[in-house]
Amino acid sequence: MEAFRQGVVVRPYERLNADQLTWLDKASMAILEDPGIWCYNERAAMLFKSHGARVWEEPGGHGCWRISCPAGLIREAVGQAPSRFVLGARRPENRLLLDAEIPRVYFGSGSEANVWLETHLDKYIRAEDGTTERLIPHYTERRGNTALLSRAAKLCEFLEHLDFFIRPLNIQDPEITPDNHDVNKFFASLNNITKHVQAGLTTLEALPHVIRMAELIVGGREALIQNPIVSFIACVFKSPMQIVEDTADKVFAVVEAGLPLVISSSPQGGSSAPIQEAGMVAQIHAEILAGIAMTQMIKPGAPVLYGSVPVRARLDDLHDLYGCPEFNQYNIDCVQLARFYKIPCYSTAGVGDAKVPGIQATFEKLLTHLFMAMSGAQYIHYAFGLLDRTNTFCPVQAILDNEQIGKVKHTLREPKVTPDTLEDMVGMVRKVMATPHRLFARHARKAMHAGDISSPFRFESKAMEDKVIAHALSHFDEIENKPAPRLDPSVVDAIYESVPGLLPGLRQGR
């Protein structure tokens, strides 16, 4: 039997009934036909034309083509996308089985934030009595770099409820340029974690080097196709309804290379999409379906995820607003539409507006962690460590998120209620009631050892003082002292010989 990460299989919570799903899908098809798509990539435009879309060049010589897609064209193309495929990993037990018809939920990181938020504890004396001491968290912002990304990957290796790794931190070393950004980002990740690694591409020219790196790790081209330890994200649509030239080129290249791809769209309700639920979901569904159709026109059967990242605008400053009910409403609808088309869904949770760990961050994250897991999205990113929307990655927050996600996973596990278990329980009650103490404590051990019952909150404070952050920081220090799961030195040597632009310091894991 092949090994995979377990995830958690849920009974999906759904907002939309069958009629509403059909109405939304028809509305998306109407958008794709009229007004259609503004396409700034000629090759993509001609691809749609060759499959029966009506295509014409916009006047003015700006290199823009309009694409009007009939519903039948989109549905036929999207219908060729696989419902089930595997995302590989350095260790077989960390592979992910994505099946659109099984709501098995996985959680991972993401964002490529520019800031790493360091946590320190400062000691303060209470002024009223001069003796009472308190440890108060203090936070320092650091600019993201390859060393910090390596530390983030290592941390995520040891977060047991993190199932896949999307670089949560941008690398901004002085030596990093657009030409070597991708190879260093992927190497820093792959050298410090054995879970699946996913990212976008800064430049198309880097793709062969990233693929070569992955091939050297797994043992060759065919081994990589069978065990794709890396996959890619392409936000091919700039909302509203515009195909981006360079991102479209990346879609062609990744699909032709035979590696998995997320077709991601992230319109903002109130600016680049309607703020109303029906309008937002109809538009993002149209954009994602067109992107998925494009992958299947390039190569039928190409493994692709339905990448829904809808957000809502704050009405005071038009920044993204994540910690709000509409965020869940948009996303849950998209999960249902992905399931409607039998395509695994890449979704979003764990983002909010809080700038530091605390009550606000916990509320905003729990609101999305719980609801998006309940929706049955197969692949939930952004879930660990993000603060200040997607601008900051905090390792202590990632540790707190790991604990919260673990509790969410446990809550949503399928109930173990069968005739056999109930027969055992009736027998247990009879046995206990025949004793003088009539207590079930000794029978709880078996459930505990089987993993059937949860443990208390790992970072609980047992005194009147709130020490949650202090306990989480202590746990982070424990993980920092563990050895990273580095690649074999001979593989590292081969990568450095074959892949240009890698920073020398990364070779030693710095």
Buried (B, 14 or more C-beta within 10 A) or exposed (E): EEEBBEBBBBEBBBBBEEEBBEBBBEBBBEBBBEEBBBBBBBEBBBBBBEBEBBBEBEEEEEEBBBBBBBBEBBBBBBEBBBBEBBBBBBBEEBBBBBBBEBBBBBBBBBBBBBBBBBBEBEEEEEEEEEEEEEBEBEBEBEEBBBBBBBBBBBBBBBBEBBBBBBBBBBBBBEEBEEBBBBBBBBBBBBBBBBBBBBBBBBBBEBBEBBBBBBBBBBEEBEBBBEBBBBBBBBBBBBBBBBBBBEBBBBBBBBBEBBBBBBBBBBBBBBBBBBBEBEBBBBBBBBBBBBBBBBBBBBBEEBBBBBBBBBBBBBEEEEBBBBBBEBBBBBBBBBBBBBBBBBBBBBBBBBBBBBBBBBEBBBEBBBBBBBBBBBBBBBBBBBBBBBBBBBBBBBBBBBBBBBBBBBBBBBEBBEEEEEEEEEEEEEEEEEEBEEEEEEEEEEBEEEEEEEEEEEEEBBBEEEEEEEBBBBBBBBBBEEBEEEEBBBBEEEBBEBBBEEBEBBBEBBBEBE
